[in-house]
Amino acid sequence: MNSTKRLSHFIKRALCLLASVCWFGIAIGFGVVLVQYLLNGAGVQFFGFVISSASVLLGVVHVTGFAFAMLFSFVLAIWLAACGMTPRAELANKE
């Protein structure tokens, strides 16, 4: 039974680390989209090349959303990585 618990714990840790790598990739993807969006005008492309209050508002909303999504993904990735790297207390005490 003890070896089954160890294997189960190892699989959970491995899956947490794999999920953290995936969330890091998602955060990087949001960052790439945000940089491309900023380089292409950040809202100006929707209303032509006229800078109006609507295009500025749309750009600010999109940039804020992309930045929040990137930050949330990054925090989730760090949390999953920490959960995957931290040993369980009862297994650490036995060794």
CNS distance restraints for C-alpha pairs under 8 A (distance, minus, plus):
assign (resid   1 and name CA) (resid   5 and name CA) 6.41 0.50 0.50
assign (resid   2 and name CA) (resid   6 and name CA) 6.28 0.50 0.50
assign (resid   3 and name CA) (resid   7 and name CA) 6.10 0.50 0.50
assign (resid   4 and name CA) (resid   8 and name CA) 6.03 0.50 0.50
assign (resid   5 and name CA) (resid   9 and name CA) 6.02 0.50 0.50
assign (resid   6 and name CA) (resid  10 and name CA) 6.07 0.50 0.50
assign (resid   6 and name CA) (resid  91 and name CA) 7.80 0.50 0.50
assign (resid   7 and name CA) (resid  11 and name CA) 6.16 0.50 0.50
assign (resid   8 and name CA) (resid  12 and name CA) 6.25 0.50 0.50
assign (resid   9 and name CA) (resid  13 and name CA) 6.17 0.50 0.50
assign (resid  10 and name CA) (resid  14 and name CA) 6.09 0.50 0.50
assign (resid  11 and name CA) (resid  15 and name CA) 6.08 0.50 0.50
assign (resid  12 and name CA) (resid  16 and name CA) 6.14 0.50 0.50
assign (resid  12 and name CA) (resid  84 and name CA) 7.42 0.50 0.50
assign (resid  13 and name CA) (resid  17 and name CA) 6.26 0.50 0.50
assign (resid  13 and name CA) (resid  83 and name CA) 7.19 0.50 0.50
assign (resid  13 and name CA) (resid  84 and name CA) 4.25 0.50 0.50
assign (resid  13 and name CA) (resid  85 and name CA) 6.86 0.50 0.50
assign (resid  14 and name CA) (resid  18 and name CA) 6.15 0.50 0.50
assign (resid  14 and name CA) (resid  84 and name CA) 6.55 0.50 0.50
assign (resid  15 and name CA) (resid  19 and name CA) 5.98 0.50 0.50
assign (resid  15 and name CA) (resid  84 and name CA) 7.62 0.50 0.50
assign (resid  16 and name CA) (resid  20 and name CA) 6.09 0.50 0.50
assign (resid  16 and name CA) (resid  80 and name CA) 5.42 0.50 0.50
assign (resid  16 and name CA) (resid  81 and name CA) 6.38 0.50 0.50
assign (resid  16 and name CA) (resid  83 and name CA) 6.71 0.50 0.50
assign (resid  16 and name CA) (resid  84 and name CA) 4.90 0.50 0.50
assign (resid  17 and name CA) (resid  21 and name CA) 6.33 0.50 0.50
assign (resid  17 and name CA) (resid  80 and name CA) 6.50 0.50 0.50
assign (resid  17 and name CA) (resid  81 and name CA) 5.26 0.50 0.50
assign (resid  17 and name CA) (resid  84 and name CA) 5.24 0.50 0.50
assign (resid  17 and name CA) (resid  85 and name CA) 7.58 0.50 0.50
assign (resid  18 and name CA) (resid  22 and name CA) 6.39 0.50 0.50
assign (resid  19 and name CA) (resid  23 and name CA) 6.20 0.50 0.50
assign (resid  19 and name CA) (resid  77 and name CA) 7.39 0.50 0.50
assign (resid  19 and name CA) (resid  80 and name CA) 6.92 0.50 0.50
assign (resid  20 and name CA) (resid  24 and name CA) 6.09 0.50 0.50
assign (resid  20 and name CA) (resid  76 and name CA) 7.39 0.50 0.50
assign (resid  20 and name CA) (resid  77 and name CA) 4.28 0.50 0.50
assign (resid  20 and name CA) (resid  78 and name CA) 6.77 0.50 0.50
assign (resid  20 and name CA) (resid  79 and name CA) 7.80 0.50 0.50
assign (resid  20 and name CA) (resid  80 and name CA) 5.17 0.50 0.50
assign (resid  20 and name CA) (resid  81 and name CA) 5.35 0.50 0.50
assign (resid  21 and name CA) (resid  25 and name CA) 6.28 0.50 0.50
assign (resid  21 and name CA) (resid  77 and name CA) 6.88 0.50 0.50
assign (resid  21 and name CA) (resid  81 and name CA) 7.99 0.50 0.50
assign (resid  22 and name CA) (resid  26 and name CA) 6.33 0.50 0.50
assign (resid  22 and name CA) (resid  77 and name CA) 7.76 0.50 0.50
assign (resid  23 and name CA) (resid  27 and name CA) 6.14 0.50 0.50
assign (resid  23 and name CA) (resid  73 and name CA) 5.73 0.50 0.50
assign (resid  23 and name CA) (resid  74 and name CA) 6.76 0.50 0.50
assign (resid  23 and name CA) (resid  76 and name CA) 6.94 0.50 0.50
assign (resid  23 and name CA) (resid  77 and name CA) 5.04 0.50 0.50
assign (resid  24 and name CA) (resid  28 and name CA) 6.20 0.50 0.50
assign (resid  24 and name CA) (resid  73 and name CA) 6.82 0.50 0.50
assign (resid  24 and name CA) (resid  74 and name CA) 5.89 0.50 0.50
assign (resid  24 and name CA) (resid  77 and name CA) 5.57 0.50 0.50
assign (resid  25 and name CA) (resid  29 and name CA) 6.10 0.50 0.50
assign (resid  26 and name CA) (resid  30 and name CA) 6.25 0.50 0.50
assign (resid  26 and name CA) (resid  70 and name CA) 7.63 0.50 0.50
assign (resid  26 and name CA) (resid  73 and name CA) 6.60 0.50 0.50
assign (resid  27 and name CA) (resid  31 and name CA) 6.22 0.50 0.50
assign (resid  27 and name CA) (resid  69 and name CA) 7.46 0.50 0.50
assign (resid  27 and name CA) (resid  70 and name CA) 4.65 0.50 0.50
assign (resid  27 and name CA) (resid  71 and name CA) 7.16 0.50 0.50
assign (resid  27 and name CA) (resid  72 and name CA) 7.97 0.50 0.50
assign (resid  27 and name CA) (resid  73 and name CA) 5.09 0.50 0.50
assign (resid  27 and name CA) (resid  74 and name CA) 5.50 0.50 0.50
assign (resid  28 and name CA) (resid  32 and name CA) 6.20 0.50 0.50
assign (resid  28 and name CA) (resid  70 and name CA) 7.30 0.50 0.50
assign (resid  29 and name CA) (resid  33 and name CA) 6.23 0.50 0.50
assign (resid  30 and name CA) (resid  34 and name CA) 6.04 0.50 0.50
assign (resid  30 and name CA) (resid  66 and name CA) 6.24 0.50 0.50
assign (resid  30 and name CA) (resid  67 and name CA) 7.67 0.50 0.50
assign (resid  30 and name CA) (resid  69 and name CA) 6.95 0.50 0.50
assign (resid  30 and name CA) (resid  70 and name CA) 5.33 0.50 0.50
assign (resid  31 and name CA) (resid  35 and name CA) 6.18 0.50 0.50
assign (resid  31 and name CA) (resid  66 and name CA) 7.54 0.50 0.50
assign (resid  31 and name CA) (resid  67 and name CA) 7.50 0.50 0.50
assign (resid  31 and name CA) (resid  70 and name CA) 6.22 0.50 0.50
assign (resid  32 and name CA) (resid  36 and name CA) 6.16 0.50 0.50
assign (resid  33 and name CA) (resid  37 and name CA) 5.97 0.50 0.50
assign (resid  33 and name CA) (resid  66 and name CA) 7.81 0.50 0.50
assign (resid  34 and name CA) (resid  38 and name CA) 6.16 0.50 0.50
assign (resid  34 and name CA) (resid  63 and name CA) 6.65 0.50 0.50
assign (resid  34 and name CA) (resid  66 and name CA) 6.01 0.50 0.50
assign (resid  34 and name CA) (resid  67 and name CA) 7.26 0.50 0.50
assign (resid  35 and name CA) (resid  39 and name CA) 6.13 0.50 0.50
assign (resid  36 and name CA) (resid  40 and name CA) 6.15 0.50 0.50
assign (resid  37 and name CA) (resid  41 and name CA) 6.60 0.50 0.50
assign (resid  37 and name CA) (resid  42 and name CA) 5.32 0.50 0.50
assign (resid  37 and name CA) (resid  63 and name CA) 7.98 0.50 0.50
assign (resid  38 and name CA) (resid  42 and name CA) 4.83 0.50 0.50
assign (resid  38 and name CA) (resid  63 and name CA) 7.82 0.50 0.50
assign (resid  40 and name CA) (resid  45 and name CA) 7.41 0.50 0.50
assign (resid  41 and name CA) (resid  45 and name CA) 6.42 0.50 0.50
assign (resid  42 and name CA) (resid  56 and name CA) 7.90 0.50 0.50
assign (resid  42 and name CA) (resid  58 and name CA) 7.92 0.50 0.50
assign (resid  42 and name CA) (resid  59 and name CA) 4.71 0.50 0.50
assign (resid  42 and name CA) (resid  60 and name CA) 7.73 0.50 0.50
assign (resid  42 and name CA) (resid  62 and name CA) 7.68 0.50 0.50
assign (resid  42 and name CA) (resid  63 and name CA) 7.44 0.50 0.50
assign (resid  43 and name CA) (resid  47 and name CA) 7.52 0.50 0.50
assign (resid  43 and name CA) (resid  55 and name CA) 5.05 0.50 0.50
assign (resid  43 and name CA) (resid  56 and name CA) 6.46 0.50 0.50
assign (resid  43 and name CA) (resid  58 and name CA) 5.65 0.50 0.50
assign (resid  43 and name CA) (resid  59 and name CA) 4.30 0.50 0.50
assign (resid  43 and name CA) (resid  62 and name CA) 7.96 0.50 0.50
assign (resid  44 and name CA) (resid  48 and name CA) 6.15 0.50 0.50
assign (resid  44 and name CA) (resid  49 and name CA) 5.88 0.50 0.50
assign (resid  44 and name CA) (resid  50 and name CA) 6.88 0.50 0.50
assign (resid  44 and name CA) (resid  51 and name CA) 6.36 0.50 0.50
assign (resid  44 and name CA) (resid  55 and name CA) 5.48 0.50 0.50
assign (resid  44 and name CA) (resid  56 and name CA) 7.45 0.50 0.50
assign (resid  44 and name CA) (resid  59 and name CA) 7.53 0.50 0.50
assign (resid  45 and name CA) (resid  49 and name CA) 6.61 0.50 0.50
assign (resid  46 and name CA) (resid  55 and name CA) 7.21 0.50 0.50
assign (resid  47 and name CA) (resid  51 and name CA) 7.97 0.50 0.50
assign (resid  47 and name CA) (resid  55 and name CA) 6.55 0.50 0.50
assign (resid  51 and name CA) (resid  55 and name CA) 6.27 0.50 0.50
assign (resid  51 and name CA) (resid  56 and name CA) 7.07 0.50 0.50
assign (resid  52 and name CA) (resid  56 and name CA) 6.33 0.50 0.50
assign (resid  53 and name CA) (resid  57 and name CA) 6.03 0.50 0.50
assign (resid  54 and name CA) (resid  58 and name CA) 6.03 0.50 0.50
assign (resid  55 and name CA) (resid  59 and name CA) 6.04 0.50 0.50
assign (resid  56 and name CA) (resid  60 and name CA) 6.15 0.50 0.50
assign (resid  57 and name CA) (resid  61 and name CA) 6.15 0.50 0.50
assign (resid  58 and name CA) (resid  62 and name CA) 6.15 0.50 0.50
assign (resid  59 and name CA) (resid  63 and name CA) 6.03 0.50 0.50
assign (resid  60 and name CA) (resid  64 and name CA) 5.98 0.50 0.50
assign (resid  61 and name CA) (resid  65 and name CA) 6.09 0.50 0.50
assign (resid  62 and name CA) (resid  66 and name CA) 6.10 0.50 0.50
assign (resid  63 and name CA) (resid  67 and name CA) 6.00 0.50 0.50
assign (resid  64 and name CA) (resid  68 and name CA) 6.06 0.50 0.50
assign (resid  65 and name CA) (resid  69 and name CA) 6.08 0.50 0.50
assign (resid  66 and name CA) (resid  70 and name CA) 6.08 0.50 0.50
assign (resid  67 and name CA) (resid  71 and name CA) 6.10 0.50 0.50
assign (resid  68 and name CA) (resid  72 and name CA) 5.98 0.50 0.50
assign (resid  69 and name CA) (resid  73 and name CA) 6.07 0.50 0.50
assign (resid  70 and name CA) (resid  74 and name CA) 6.12 0.50 0.50
assign (resid  71 and name CA) (resid  75 and name CA) 6.14 0.50 0.50
assign (resid  72 and name CA) (resid  76 and name CA) 6.13 0.50 0.50
assign (resid  73 and name CA) (resid  77 and name CA) 6.10 0.50 0.50
assign (resid  74 and name CA) (resid  78 and name CA) 6.26 0.50 0.50
assign (resid  75 and name CA) (resid  79 and name CA) 6.18 0.50 0.50
assign (resid  76 and name CA) (resid  80 and name CA) 6.16 0.50 0.50
assign (resid  77 and name CA) (resid  81 and name CA) 6.08 0.50 0.50
assign (resid  78 and name CA) (resid  82 and name CA) 6.11 0.50 0.50
assign (resid  79 and name CA) (resid  83 and name CA) 6.22 0.50 0.50
assign (resid  80 and name CA) (resid  84 and name CA) 6.08 0.50 0.50
assign (resid  81 and name CA) (resid  85 and name CA) 6.14 0.50 0.50
assign (resid  82 and name CA) (resid  86 and name CA) 6.07 0.50 0.50
assign (resid  87 and name CA) (resid  91 and name CA) 7.21 0.50 0.50
assign (resid  87 and name CA) (resid  92 and name CA) 6.46 0.50 0.50
assign (resid  88 and name CA) (resid  92 and name CA) 6.24 0.50 0.50
assign (resid  89 and name CA) (resid  93 and name CA) 6.18 0.50 0.50
assign (resid  90 and name CA) (resid  94 and name CA) 6.60 0.50 0.50
assign (resid  91 and name CA) (resid  95 and name CA) 6.82 0.50 0.50
